[in-house]
Amino acid sequence: MEGYGWLNTLYDVAKSGLFTEQPLNAINSVKRQNVYEVFTYISWTSACNEYENAVREGIENEAKSKMRTK
């Protein structure tokens, strides 16, 4: 969320399409949603990314450790 963080976040959430309701476009649909629901979604996606990064880092560290022991 650097620079125009709130705007980048708005576009990221809109891009997911989760909150899109017709006849509104994706961005206006997100803007009309309950802020708590949008923040809950952002929090969940952030937690998923952190978990995936930790798993990836663990796999990389394990591979490096195996390479050192060879």
PQR file of N, CA, C, O and H, with PARSE charges and radii, in Angstrom:
ATOM      1  N   MET A   1       0.828  -1.194   0.000 -0.4000 1.5000
ATOM      2  CA  MET A   1       0.000   0.000   0.000 -0.0000 2.0000
ATOM      3  C   MET A   1       0.873   1.259   0.000  0.5500 1.7000
ATOM      4  O   MET A   1       0.641   2.181   0.782 -0.5500 1.4000
ATOM      5  N   GLU A   2       1.841   1.289  -0.850 -0.4000 1.5000
ATOM      6  CA  GLU A   2       2.729   2.438  -0.919 -0.0000 2.0000
ATOM      7  C   GLU A   2       2.161   3.495  -1.853  0.5500 1.7000
ATOM      8  O   GLU A   2       1.297   3.210  -2.682 -0.5500 1.4000
ATOM      9  H   GLU A   2       2.029   0.540  -1.485  0.4000 1.0000
ATOM     10  N   GLY A   3       2.655   4.711  -1.710 -0.4000 1.5000
ATOM     11  CA  GLY A   3       2.240   5.790  -2.597 -0.0000 2.0000
ATOM     12  C   GLY A   3       0.776   6.111  -2.429  0.5500 1.7000
ATOM     13  O   GLY A   3       0.362   6.688  -1.422 -0.5500 1.4000
ATOM     14  H   GLY A   3       3.357   4.943  -1.037  0.4000 1.0000
ATOM     15  N   TYR A   4       0.007   5.740  -3.406 -0.4000 1.5000
ATOM     16  CA  TYR A   4      -1.442   5.930  -3.354 -0.0000 2.0000
ATOM     17  C   TYR A   4      -2.083   4.662  -2.802  0.5500 1.7000
ATOM     18  O   TYR A   4      -2.918   4.044  -3.462 -0.5500 1.4000
ATOM     19  H   TYR A   4       0.343   5.272  -4.224  0.4000 1.0000
ATOM     20  N   GLY A   5      -1.698   4.282  -1.612 -0.4000 1.5000
ATOM     21  CA  GLY A   5      -2.084   3.011  -1.022 -0.0000 2.0000
ATOM     22  C   GLY A   5      -3.564   2.716  -1.051  0.5500 1.7000
ATOM     23  O   GLY A   5      -3.969   1.622  -1.444 -0.5500 1.4000
ATOM     24  H   GLY A   5      -1.019   4.783  -1.075  0.4000 1.0000
ATOM     25  N   TRP A   6      -4.368   3.655  -0.649 -0.4000 1.5000
ATOM     26  CA  TRP A   6      -5.803   3.395  -0.609 -0.0000 2.0000
ATOM     27  C   TRP A   6      -6.356   3.179  -2.005  0.5500 1.7000
ATOM     28  O   TRP A   6      -7.257   2.363  -2.201 -0.5500 1.4000
ATOM     29  H   TRP A   6      -4.040   4.544  -0.330  0.4000 1.0000
ATOM     30  N   LEU A   7      -5.809   3.920  -2.995 -0.4000 1.5000
ATOM     31  CA  LEU A   7      -6.276   3.773  -4.365 -0.0000 2.0000
ATOM     32  C   LEU A   7      -5.826   2.437  -4.944  0.5500 1.7000
ATOM     33  O   LEU A   7      -6.605   1.752  -5.606 -0.5500 1.4000
ATOM     34  H   LEU A   7      -5.077   4.582  -2.836  0.4000 1.0000
ATOM     35  N   ASN A   8      -4.572   2.066  -4.698 -0.4000 1.5000
ATOM     36  CA  ASN A   8      -4.072   0.769  -5.166 -0.0000 2.0000
ATOM     37  C   ASN A   8      -4.871  -0.364  -4.542  0.5500 1.7000
ATOM     38  O   ASN A   8      -5.195  -1.347  -5.209 -0.5500 1.4000
ATOM     39  H   ASN A   8      -3.939   2.623  -4.161  0.4000 1.0000
ATOM     40  N   THR A   9      -5.187  -0.225  -3.267 -0.4000 1.5000
ATOM     41  CA  THR A   9      -5.960  -1.248  -2.575 -0.0000 2.0000
ATOM     42  C   THR A   9      -7.368  -1.336  -3.147  0.5500 1.7000
ATOM     43  O   THR A   9      -7.895  -2.432  -3.337 -0.5500 1.4000
ATOM     44  H   THR A   9      -4.924   0.573  -2.725  0.4000 1.0000
ATOM     45  N   LEU A  10      -7.972  -0.201  -3.419 -0.4000 1.5000
ATOM     46  CA  LEU A  10      -9.302  -0.180  -4.027 -0.0000 2.0000
ATOM     47  C   LEU A  10      -9.290  -0.928  -5.355  0.5500 1.7000
ATOM     48  O   LEU A  10     -10.175  -1.741  -5.623 -0.5500 1.4000
ATOM     49  H   LEU A  10      -7.544   0.690  -3.264  0.4000 1.0000
ATOM     50  N   TYR A  11      -8.298  -0.655  -6.178 -0.4000 1.5000
ATOM     51  CA  TYR A  11      -8.210  -1.331  -7.482 -0.0000 2.0000
ATOM     52  C   TYR A  11      -7.932  -2.819  -7.331  0.5500 1.7000
ATOM     53  O   TYR A  11      -8.470  -3.626  -8.089 -0.5500 1.4000
ATOM     54  H   TYR A  11      -7.579   0.006  -5.961  0.4000 1.0000
ATOM     55  N   ASP A  12      -7.098  -3.196  -6.361 -0.4000 1.5000
ATOM     56  CA  ASP A  12      -6.831  -4.623  -6.137 -0.0000 2.0000
ATOM     57  C   ASP A  12      -8.096  -5.365  -5.731  0.5500 1.7000
ATOM     58  O   ASP A  12      -8.376  -6.452  -6.238 -0.5500 1.4000
ATOM     59  H   ASP A  12      -6.661  -2.540  -5.746  0.4000 1.0000
ATOM     60  N   VAL A  13      -8.851  -4.782  -4.827 -0.4000 1.5000
ATOM     61  CA  VAL A  13     -10.091  -5.416  -4.376 -0.0000 2.0000
ATOM     62  C   VAL A  13     -11.092  -5.469  -5.534  0.5500 1.7000
ATOM     63  O   VAL A  13     -11.763  -6.482  -5.730 -0.5500 1.4000
ATOM     64  H   VAL A  13      -8.623  -3.900  -4.416  0.4000 1.0000
ATOM     65  N   ALA A  14     -11.190  -4.387  -6.293 -0.4000 1.5000
ATOM     66  CA  ALA A  14     -12.114  -4.361  -7.433 -0.0000 2.0000
ATOM     67  C   ALA A  14     -11.719  -5.406  -8.462  0.5500 1.7000
ATOM     68  O   ALA A  14     -12.582  -6.055  -9.054 -0.5500 1.4000
ATOM     69  H   ALA A  14     -10.645  -3.564  -6.134  0.4000 1.0000
ATOM     70  N   LYS A  15     -10.408  -5.573  -8.679 -0.4000 1.5000
ATOM     71  CA  LYS A  15      -9.919  -6.537  -9.671 -0.0000 2.0000
ATOM     72  C   LYS A  15     -10.316  -7.969  -9.305  0.5500 1.7000
ATOM     73  O   LYS A  15     -10.512  -8.810 -10.182 -0.5500 1.4000
ATOM     74  H   LYS A  15      -9.708  -5.046  -8.198  0.4000 1.0000
ATOM     75  N   SER A  16     -10.434  -8.236  -8.006 -0.4000 1.5000
ATOM     76  CA  SER A  16     -10.824  -9.585  -7.586 -0.0000 2.0000
ATOM     77  C   SER A  16     -12.242  -9.920  -8.034  0.5500 1.7000
ATOM     78  O   SER A  16     -12.568 -11.088  -8.246 -0.5500 1.4000
ATOM     79  H   SER A  16     -10.275  -7.552  -7.293  0.4000 1.0000
ATOM     80  N   GLY A  17     -13.085  -8.900  -8.178 -0.4000 1.5000
ATOM     81  CA  GLY A  17     -14.453  -9.113  -8.627 -0.0000 2.0000
ATOM     82  C   GLY A  17     -15.399  -9.612  -7.552  0.5500 1.7000
ATOM     83  O   GLY A  17     -16.588  -9.801  -7.809 -0.5500 1.4000
ATOM     84  H   GLY A  17     -12.821  -7.951  -8.006  0.4000 1.0000
ATOM     85  N   LEU A  18     -14.887  -9.825  -6.360 -0.4000 1.5000
ATOM     86  CA  LEU A  18     -15.699 -10.391  -5.287 -0.0000 2.0000
ATOM     87  C   LEU A  18     -16.894  -9.513  -4.927  0.5500 1.7000
ATOM     88  O   LEU A  18     -17.972 -10.030  -4.634 -0.5500 1.4000
ATOM     89  H   LEU A  18     -13.922  -9.672  -6.152  0.4000 1.0000
ATOM     90  N   PHE A  19     -16.722  -8.213  -4.945 -0.4000 1.5000
ATOM     91  CA  PHE A  19     -17.776  -7.303  -4.505 -0.0000 2.0000
ATOM     92  C   PHE A  19     -18.562  -6.674  -5.663  0.5500 1.7000
ATOM     93  O   PHE A  19     -19.420  -5.821  -5.436 -0.5500 1.4000
ATOM     94  H   PHE A  19     -15.847  -7.793  -5.183  0.4000 1.0000
ATOM     95  N   THR A  20     -18.279  -7.084  -6.879 -0.4000 1.5000
ATOM     96  CA  THR A  20     -18.933  -6.474  -8.045 -0.0000 2.0000
ATOM     97  C   THR A  20     -20.406  -6.838  -8.085  0.5500 1.7000
ATOM     98  O   THR A  20     -20.785  -8.008  -8.034 -0.5500 1.4000
ATOM     99  H   THR A  20     -17.582  -7.777  -7.064  0.4000 1.0000
ATOM    100  N   GLU A  21     -21.225  -5.795  -8.178 -0.4000 1.5000
ATOM    101  CA  GLU A  21     -22.668  -5.962  -8.269 -0.0000 2.0000
ATOM    102  C   GLU A  21     -23.176  -5.170  -9.462  0.5500 1.7000
ATOM    103  O   GLU A  21     -22.810  -4.009  -9.641 -0.5500 1.4000
ATOM    104  H   GLU A  21     -20.917  -4.844  -8.219  0.4000 1.0000
ATOM    105  N   GLN A  22     -24.008  -5.787 -10.268 -0.4000 1.5000
ATOM    106  CA  GLN A  22     -24.575  -5.111 -11.434 -0.0000 2.0000
ATOM    107  C   GLN A  22     -25.633  -4.131 -10.964  0.5500 1.7000
ATOM    108  O   GLN A  22     -26.323  -4.453  -9.997 -0.5500 1.4000
ATOM    109  H   GLN A  22     -24.305  -6.730 -10.122  0.4000 1.0000
ATOM    110  N   PRO A  23     -25.814  -3.016 -11.537 -0.5600 1.5000
ATOM    111  CA  PRO A  23     -25.247  -2.500 -12.773  0.2800 2.0000
ATOM    112  C   PRO A  23     -23.970  -1.688 -12.562  0.5500 1.7000
ATOM    113  O   PRO A  23     -23.494  -1.050 -13.501 -0.5500 1.4000
ATOM    114  N   LEU A  24     -23.406  -1.697 -11.357 -0.4000 1.5000
ATOM    115  CA  LEU A  24     -22.212  -0.911 -11.070 -0.0000 2.0000
ATOM    116  C   LEU A  24     -20.961  -1.584 -11.620  0.5500 1.7000
ATOM    117  O   LEU A  24     -20.916  -2.801 -11.804 -0.5500 1.4000
ATOM    118  H   LEU A  24     -23.792  -2.216 -10.594  0.4000 1.0000
ATOM    119  N   ASN A  25     -19.946  -0.761 -11.877 -0.4000 1.5000
ATOM    120  CA  ASN A  25     -18.668  -1.345 -12.266 -0.0000 2.0000
ATOM    121  C   ASN A  25     -17.955  -1.828 -10.998  0.5500 1.7000
ATOM    122  O   ASN A  25     -18.433  -1.592  -9.888 -0.5500 1.4000
ATOM    123  H   ASN A  25     -19.982   0.227 -11.728  0.4000 1.0000
ATOM    124  N   ALA A  26     -16.828  -2.495 -11.160 -0.4000 1.5000
ATOM    125  CA  ALA A  26     -16.143  -3.124 -10.032 -0.0000 2.0000
ATOM    126  C   ALA A  26     -15.705  -2.107  -8.981  0.5500 1.7000
ATOM    127  O   ALA A  26     -15.842  -2.361  -7.784 -0.5500 1.4000
ATOM    128  H   ALA A  26     -16.440  -2.687 -12.062  0.4000 1.0000
ATOM    129  N   ILE A  27     -15.186  -0.967  -9.408 -0.4000 1.5000
ATOM    130  CA  ILE A  27     -14.692   0.035  -8.458 -0.0000 2.0000
ATOM    131  C   ILE A  27     -15.833   0.637  -7.656  0.5500 1.7000
ATOM    132  O   ILE A  27     -15.747   0.730  -6.432 -0.5500 1.4000
ATOM    133  H   ILE A  27     -15.075  -0.760 -10.380  0.4000 1.0000
ATOM    134  N   ASN A  28     -16.887   1.040  -8.320 -0.4000 1.5000
ATOM    135  CA  ASN A  28     -18.037   1.617  -7.608 -0.0000 2.0000
ATOM    136  C   ASN A  28     -18.701   0.592  -6.698  0.5500 1.7000
ATOM    137  O   ASN A  28     -19.233   0.947  -5.647 -0.5500 1.4000
ATOM    138  H   ASN A  28     -16.957   0.963  -9.314  0.4000 1.0000
ATOM    139  N   SER A  29     -18.673  -0.665  -7.092 -0.4000 1.5000
ATOM    140  CA  SER A  29     -19.236  -1.710  -6.239 -0.0000 2.0000
ATOM    141  C   SER A  29     -18.461  -1.806  -4.935  0.5500 1.7000
ATOM    142  O   SER A  29     -19.059  -1.924  -3.865 -0.5500 1.4000
ATOM    143  H   SER A  29     -18.241  -0.954  -7.946  0.4000 1.0000
ATOM    144  N   VAL A  30     -17.133  -1.757  -5.015 -0.4000 1.5000
ATOM    145  CA  VAL A  30     -16.308  -1.825  -3.799 -0.0000 2.0000
ATOM    146  C   VAL A  30     -16.553  -0.598  -2.937  0.5500 1.7000
ATOM    147  O   VAL A  30     -16.659  -0.709  -1.716 -0.5500 1.4000
ATOM    148  H   VAL A  30     -16.648  -1.661  -5.884  0.4000 1.0000
ATOM    149  N   LYS A  31     -16.644   0.566  -3.558 -0.4000 1.5000
ATOM    150  CA  LYS A  31     -16.850   1.798  -2.800 -0.0000 2.0000
ATOM    151  C   LYS A  31     -18.172   1.786  -2.031  0.5500 1.7000
ATOM    152  O   LYS A  31     -18.291   2.439  -0.994 -0.5500 1.4000
ATOM    153  H   LYS A  31     -16.558   0.656  -4.550  0.4000 1.0000
ATOM    154  N   ARG A  32     -19.153   1.059  -2.524 -0.4000 1.5000
ATOM    155  CA  ARG A  32     -20.462   1.020  -1.873 -0.0000 2.0000
ATOM    156  C   ARG A  32     -20.579  -0.072  -0.819  0.5500 1.7000
ATOM    157  O   ARG A  32     -21.591  -0.151  -0.122 -0.5500 1.4000
ATOM    158  H   ARG A  32     -19.057   0.528  -3.367  0.4000 1.0000
ATOM    159  N   GLN A  33     -19.560  -0.914  -0.693 -0.4000 1.5000
ATOM    160  CA  GLN A  33     -19.613  -2.019   0.263 -0.0000 2.0000
ATOM    161  C   GLN A  33     -19.371  -1.530   1.690  0.5500 1.7000
ATOM    162  O   GLN A  33     -18.884  -0.424   1.924 -0.5500 1.4000
ATOM    163  H   GLN A  33     -18.738  -0.850  -1.259  0.4000 1.0000
ATOM    164  N   ASN A  34     -19.726  -2.387   2.615 -0.4000 1.5000
ATOM    165  CA  ASN A  34     -19.444  -2.153   4.019 -0.0000 2.0000
ATOM    166  C   ASN A  34     -17.930  -2.165   4.204  0.5500 1.7000
ATOM    167  O   ASN A  34     -17.263  -3.119   3.803 -0.5500 1.4000
ATOM    168  H   ASN A  34     -20.121  -3.286   2.424  0.4000 1.0000
ATOM    169  N   VAL A  35     -17.388  -1.118   4.803 -0.4000 1.5000
ATOM    170  CA  VAL A  35     -15.934  -0.988   4.969 -0.0000 2.0000
ATOM    171  C   VAL A  35     -15.368  -2.165   5.761  0.5500 1.7000
ATOM    172  O   VAL A  35     -14.276  -2.644   5.456 -0.5500 1.4000
ATOM    173  H   VAL A  35     -17.929  -0.343   5.129  0.4000 1.0000
ATOM    174  N   TYR A  36     -16.084  -2.629   6.756 -0.4000 1.5000
ATOM    175  CA  TYR A  36     -15.611  -3.755   7.568 -0.0000 2.0000
ATOM    176  C   TYR A  36     -15.431  -5.003   6.700  0.5500 1.7000
ATOM    177  O   TYR A  36     -14.439  -5.718   6.844 -0.5500 1.4000
ATOM    178  H   TYR A  36     -16.972  -2.241   7.003  0.4000 1.0000
ATOM    179  N   GLU A  37     -16.369  -5.264   5.814 -0.4000 1.5000
ATOM    180  CA  GLU A  37     -16.266  -6.438   4.943 -0.0000 2.0000
ATOM    181  C   GLU A  37     -15.082  -6.323   3.991  0.5500 1.7000
ATOM    182  O   GLU A  37     -14.372  -7.300   3.755 -0.5500 1.4000
ATOM    183  H   GLU A  37     -17.175  -4.684   5.697  0.4000 1.0000
ATOM    184  N   VAL A  38     -14.870  -5.129   3.448 -0.4000 1.5000
ATOM    185  CA  VAL A  38     -13.735  -4.926   2.538 -0.0000 2.0000
ATOM    186  C   VAL A  38     -12.425  -5.090   3.299  0.5500 1.7000
ATOM    187  O   VAL A  38     -11.509  -5.752   2.813 -0.5500 1.4000
ATOM    188  H   VAL A  38     -15.447  -4.335   3.640  0.4000 1.0000
ATOM    189  N   PHE A  39     -12.323  -4.496   4.486 -0.4000 1.5000
ATOM    190  CA  PHE A  39     -11.089  -4.629   5.271 -0.0000 2.0000
ATOM    191  C   PHE A  39     -10.861  -6.071   5.713  0.5500 1.7000
ATOM    192  O   PHE A  39      -9.720  -6.527   5.788 -0.5500 1.4000
ATOM    193  H   PHE A  39     -13.068  -3.958   4.882  0.4000 1.0000
ATOM    194  N   THR A  40     -11.932  -6.781   6.002 -0.4000 1.5000
ATOM    195  CA  THR A  40     -11.799  -8.201   6.350 -0.0000 2.0000
ATOM    196  C   THR A  40     -11.221  -8.969   5.181  0.5500 1.7000
ATOM    197  O   THR A  40     -10.346  -9.814   5.369 -0.5500 1.4000
ATOM    198  H   THR A  40     -12.859  -6.411   5.941  0.4000 1.0000
ATOM    199  N   TYR A  41     -11.694  -8.690   3.974 -0.4000 1.5000
ATOM    200  CA  TYR A  41     -11.158  -9.341   2.773 -0.0000 2.0000
ATOM    201  C   TYR A  41      -9.685  -8.979   2.580  0.5500 1.7000
ATOM    202  O   TYR A  41      -8.866  -9.851   2.291 -0.5500 1.4000
ATOM    203  H   TYR A  41     -12.405  -8.003   3.821  0.4000 1.0000
ATOM    204  N   ILE A  42      -9.346  -7.701   2.738 -0.4000 1.5000
ATOM    205  CA  ILE A  42      -7.953  -7.266   2.579 -0.0000 2.0000
ATOM    206  C   ILE A  42      -7.071  -7.946   3.616  0.5500 1.7000
ATOM    207  O   ILE A  42      -5.965  -8.383   3.296 -0.5500 1.4000
ATOM    208  H   ILE A  42     -10.011  -6.993   2.973  0.4000 1.0000
ATOM    209  N   SER A  43      -7.541  -8.039   4.842 -0.4000 1.5000
ATOM    210  CA  SER A  43      -6.789  -8.702   5.908 -0.0000 2.0000
ATOM    211  C   SER A  43      -6.565 -10.170   5.582  0.5500 1.7000
ATOM    212  O   SER A  43      -5.468 -10.693   5.782 -0.5500 1.4000
ATOM    213  H   SER A  43      -8.439  -7.684   5.102  0.4000 1.0000
ATOM    214  N   TRP A  44      -7.593 -10.835   5.085 -0.4000 1.5000
ATOM    215  CA  TRP A  44      -7.483 -12.252   4.731 -0.0000 2.0000
ATOM    216  C   TRP A  44      -6.477 -12.462   3.610  0.5500 1.7000
ATOM    217  O   TRP A  44      -5.640 -13.361   3.686 -0.5500 1.4000
ATOM    218  H   TRP A  44      -8.484 -10.411   4.923  0.4000 1.0000
ATOM    219  N   THR A  45      -6.555 -11.630   2.563 -0.4000 1.5000
ATOM    220  CA  THR A  45      -5.607 -11.787   1.454 -0.0000 2.0000
ATOM    221  C   THR A  45      -4.181 -11.502   1.911  0.5500 1.7000
ATOM    222  O   THR A  45      -3.239 -12.149   1.451 -0.5500 1.4000
ATOM    223  H   THR A  45      -7.235 -10.899   2.502  0.4000 1.0000
ATOM    224  N   SER A  46      -4.021 -10.552   2.800 -0.4000 1.5000
ATOM    225  CA  SER A  46      -2.692 -10.247   3.336 -0.0000 2.0000
ATOM    226  C   SER A  46      -2.143 -11.429   4.136  0.5500 1.7000
ATOM    227  O   SER A  46      -0.973 -11.789   4.007 -0.5500 1.4000
ATOM    228  H   SER A  46      -4.786 -10.027   3.173  0.4000 1.0000
ATOM    229  N   ALA A  47      -2.997 -12.022   4.957 -0.4000 1.5000
ATOM    230  CA  ALA A  47      -2.572 -13.185   5.752 -0.0000 2.0000
ATOM    231  C   ALA A  47      -2.211 -14.356   4.844  0.5500 1.7000
ATOM    232  O   ALA A  47      -1.244 -15.069   5.112 -0.5500 1.4000
ATOM    233  H   ALA A  47      -3.947 -11.729   5.062  0.4000 1.0000
ATOM    234  N   CYS A  48      -2.973 -14.562   3.780 -0.4000 1.5000
ATOM    235  CA  CYS A  48      -2.659 -15.638   2.819 -0.0000 2.0000
ATOM    236  C   CYS A  48      -1.309 -15.397   2.171  0.5500 1.7000
ATOM    237  O   CYS A  48      -0.512 -16.324   2.025 -0.5500 1.4000
ATOM    238  H   CYS A  48      -3.759 -13.983   3.563  0.4000 1.0000
ATOM    239  N   ASN A  49      -1.048 -14.160   1.782 -0.4000 1.5000
ATOM    240  CA  ASN A  49       0.236 -13.835   1.151 -0.0000 2.0000
ATOM    241  C   ASN A  49       1.394 -14.042   2.121  0.5500 1.7000
ATOM    242  O   ASN A  49       2.434 -14.578   1.740 -0.5500 1.4000
ATOM    243  H   ASN A  49      -1.696 -13.407   1.900  0.4000 1.0000
ATOM    244  N   GLU A  50       1.220 -13.621   3.369 -0.4000 1.5000
ATOM    245  CA  GLU A  50       2.271 -13.810   4.366 -0.0000 2.0000
ATOM    246  C   GLU A  50       2.544 -15.295   4.598  0.5500 1.7000
ATOM    247  O   GLU A  50       3.700 -15.700   4.718 -0.5500 1.4000
ATOM    248  H   GLU A  50       0.375 -13.186   3.679  0.4000 1.0000
ATOM    249  N   TYR A  51       1.501 -16.097   4.662 -0.4000 1.5000
ATOM    250  CA  TYR A  51       1.653 -17.541   4.855 -0.0000 2.0000
ATOM    251  C   TYR A  51       2.390 -18.158   3.675  0.5500 1.7000
ATOM    252  O   TYR A  51       3.327 -18.935   3.860 -0.5500 1.4000
ATOM    253  H   TYR A  51       0.561 -15.768   4.565  0.4000 1.0000
ATOM    254  N   GLU A  52       1.968 -17.814   2.462 -0.4000 1.5000
ATOM    255  CA  GLU A  52       2.615 -18.362   1.268 -0.0000 2.0000
ATOM    256  C   GLU A  52       4.086 -17.964   1.199  0.5500 1.7000
ATOM    257  O   GLU A  52       4.933 -18.770   0.813 -0.5500 1.4000
ATOM    258  H   GLU A  52       1.207 -17.184   2.311  0.4000 1.0000
ATOM    259  N   ASN A  53       4.389 -16.727   1.570 -0.4000 1.5000
ATOM    260  CA  ASN A  53       5.781 -16.280   1.585 -0.0000 2.0000
ATOM    261  C   ASN A  53       6.596 -17.041   2.621  0.5500 1.7000
ATOM    262  O   ASN A  53       7.743 -17.406   2.363 -0.5500 1.4000
ATOM    263  H   ASN A  53       3.702 -16.072   1.883  0.4000 1.0000
ATOM    264  N   ALA A  54       6.017 -17.280   3.784 -0.4000 1.5000
ATOM    265  CA  ALA A  54       6.717 -18.031   4.831 -0.0000 2.0000
ATOM    266  C   ALA A  54       6.973 -19.472   4.394  0.5500 1.7000
ATOM    267  O   ALA A  54       8.050 -20.014   4.641 -0.5500 1.4000
ATOM    268  H   ALA A  54       5.085 -16.984   3.994  0.4000 1.0000
ATOM    269  N   VAL A  55       6.000 -20.085   3.753 -0.4000 1.5000
ATOM    270  CA  VAL A  55       6.170 -21.455   3.258 -0.0000 2.0000
ATOM    271  C   VAL A  55       7.260 -21.488   2.193  0.5500 1.7000
ATOM    272  O   VAL A  55       8.130 -22.358   2.216 -0.5500 1.4000
ATOM    273  H   VAL A  55       5.125 -19.644   3.553  0.4000 1.0000
ATOM    274  N   ARG A  56       7.212 -20.545   1.264 -0.4000 1.5000
ATOM    275  CA  ARG A  56       8.209 -20.473   0.195 -0.0000 2.0000
ATOM    276  C   ARG A  56       9.610 -20.268   0.786  0.5500 1.7000
ATOM    277  O   ARG A  56      10.572 -20.904   0.355 -0.5500 1.4000
ATOM    278  H   ARG A  56       6.505 -19.838   1.245  0.4000 1.0000
ATOM    279  N   GLU A  57       9.712 -19.391   1.760 -0.4000 1.5000
ATOM    280  CA  GLU A  57      10.997 -19.134   2.405 -0.0000 2.0000
ATOM    281  C   GLU A  57      11.501 -20.385   3.122  0.5500 1.7000
ATOM    282  O   GLU A  57      12.692 -20.693   3.076 -0.5500 1.4000
ATOM    283  H   GLU A  57       8.930 -18.874   2.111  0.4000 1.0000
ATOM    284  N   GLY A  58      10.604 -21.096   3.775 -0.4000 1.5000
ATOM    285  CA  GLY A  58      10.981 -22.332   4.459 -0.0000 2.0000
ATOM    286  C   GLY A  58      11.491 -23.380   3.481  0.5500 1.7000
ATOM    287  O   GLY A  58      12.474 -24.067   3.760 -0.5500 1.4000
ATOM    288  H   GLY A  58       9.636 -20.846   3.812  0.4000 1.0000
ATOM    289  N   ILE A  59      10.834 -23.505   2.346 -0.4000 1.5000
ATOM    290  CA  ILE A  59      11.257 -24.464   1.320 -0.0000 2.0000
ATOM    291  C   ILE A  59      12.625 -24.068   0.769  0.5500 1.7000
ATOM    292  O   ILE A  59      13.492 -24.921   0.579 -0.5500 1.4000
ATOM    293  H   ILE A  59      10.036 -22.947   2.119  0.4000 1.0000
ATOM    294  N   GLU A  60      12.813 -22.780   0.515 -0.4000 1.5000
ATOM    295  CA  GLU A  60      14.099 -22.302   0.010 -0.0000 2.0000
ATOM    296  C   GLU A  60      15.206 -22.543   1.024  0.5500 1.7000
ATOM    297  O   GLU A  60      16.298 -22.977   0.658 -0.5500 1.4000
ATOM    298  H   GLU A  60      12.109 -22.088   0.669  0.4000 1.0000
ATOM    299  N   ASN A  61      14.934 -22.265   2.293 -0.4000 1.5000
ATOM    300  CA  ASN A  61      15.943 -22.485   3.337 -0.0000 2.0000
ATOM    301  C   ASN A  61      16.289 -23.963   3.469  0.5500 1.7000
ATOM    302  O   ASN A  61      17.448 -24.321   3.674 -0.5500 1.4000
ATOM    303  H   ASN A  61      14.047 -21.913   2.589  0.4000 1.0000
ATOM    304  N   GLU A  62      15.290 -24.806   3.352 -0.4000 1.5000
ATOM    305  CA  GLU A  62      15.525 -26.245   3.423 -0.0000 2.0000
ATOM    306  C   GLU A  62      16.384 -26.713   2.250  0.5500 1.7000
ATOM    307  O   GLU A  62      17.288 -27.532   2.418 -0.5500 1.4000
ATOM    308  H   GLU A  62      14.348 -24.515   3.186  0.4000 1.0000
ATOM    309  N   ALA A  63      16.093 -26.188   1.070 -0.4000 1.5000
ATOM    310  CA  ALA A  63      16.882 -26.552  -0.114 -0.0000 2.0000
ATOM    311  C   ALA A  63      18.320 -26.070   0.020  0.5500 1.7000
ATOM    312  O   ALA A  63      19.247 -26.794  -0.343 -0.5500 1.4000
ATOM    313  H   ALA A  63      15.359 -25.523   0.934  0.4000 1.0000
ATOM    314  N   LYS A  64      18.518 -24.870   0.530 -0.4000 1.5000
ATOM    315  CA  LYS A  64      19.871 -24.351   0.742 -0.0000 2.0000
ATOM    316  C   LYS A  64      20.615 -25.198   1.763  0.5500 1.7000
ATOM    317  O   LYS A  64      21.803 -25.479   1.605 -0.5500 1.4000
ATOM    318  H   LYS A  64      17.765 -24.282   0.825  0.4000 1.0000
ATOM    319  N   SER A  65      19.910 -25.600   2.804 -0.4000 1.5000
ATOM    320  CA  SER A  65      20.522 -26.422   3.836 -0.0000 2.0000
ATOM    321  C   SER A  65      20.955 -27.765   3.270  0.5500 1.7000
ATOM    322  O   SER A  65      22.034 -28.256   3.603 -0.5500 1.4000
ATOM    323  H   SER A  65      18.945 -25.372   2.932  0.4000 1.0000
ATOM    324  N   LYS A  66      20.134 -28.364   2.421 -0.4000 1.5000
ATOM    325  CA  LYS A  66      20.482 -29.641   1.796 -0.0000 2.0000
ATOM    326  C   LYS A  66      21.681 -29.484   0.869  0.5500 1.7000
ATOM    327  O   LYS A  66      22.529 -30.374   0.796 -0.5500 1.4000
ATOM    328  H   LYS A  66      19.258 -27.965   2.150  0.4000 1.0000
ATOM    329  N   MET A  67      21.759 -28.361   0.162 -0.4000 1.5000
ATOM    330  CA  MET A  67      22.876 -28.118  -0.749 -0.0000 2.0000
ATOM    331  C   MET A  67      24.190 -27.977   0.031  0.5500 1.7000
ATOM    332  O   MET A  67      25.241 -28.410  -0.442 -0.5500 1.4000
ATOM    333  H   MET A  67      21.070 -27.638   0.221  0.4000 1.0000
ATOM    334  N   ARG A  68      24.132 -27.386   1.199 -0.4000 1.5000
ATOM    335  CA  ARG A  68      25.335 -27.198   2.017 -0.0000 2.0000
ATOM    336  C   ARG A  68      25.863 -28.508   2.560  0.5500 1.7000
ATOM    337  O   ARG A  68      27.070 -28.681   2.727 -0.5500 1.4000
ATOM    338  H   ARG A  68      23.279 -27.035   1.583  0.4000 1.0000
ATOM    339  N   THR A  69      24.952 -29.435   2.839 -0.4000 1.5000
ATOM    340  CA  THR A  69      25.367 -30.702   3.437 -0.0000 2.0000
ATOM    341  C   THR A  69      25.919 -31.665   2.397  0.5500 1.7000
ATOM    342  O   THR A  69      26.533 -32.669   2.759 -0.5500 1.4000
ATOM    343  H   THR A  69      23.971 -29.294   2.704  0.4000 1.0000
ATOM    344  N   LYS A  70      25.719 -31.387   1.127 -0.4000 1.5000
ATOM    345  CA  LYS A  70      26.219 -32.282   0.073 -0.0000 2.0000
ATOM    346  C   LYS A  70      27.684 -32.078  -0.189  0.5500 1.7000
ATOM    347  O   LYS A  70      28.258 -32.751  -1.044 -0.5500 1.4000
ATOM    348  H   LYS A  70      25.221 -30.571   0.833  0.4000 1.0000
TER
END
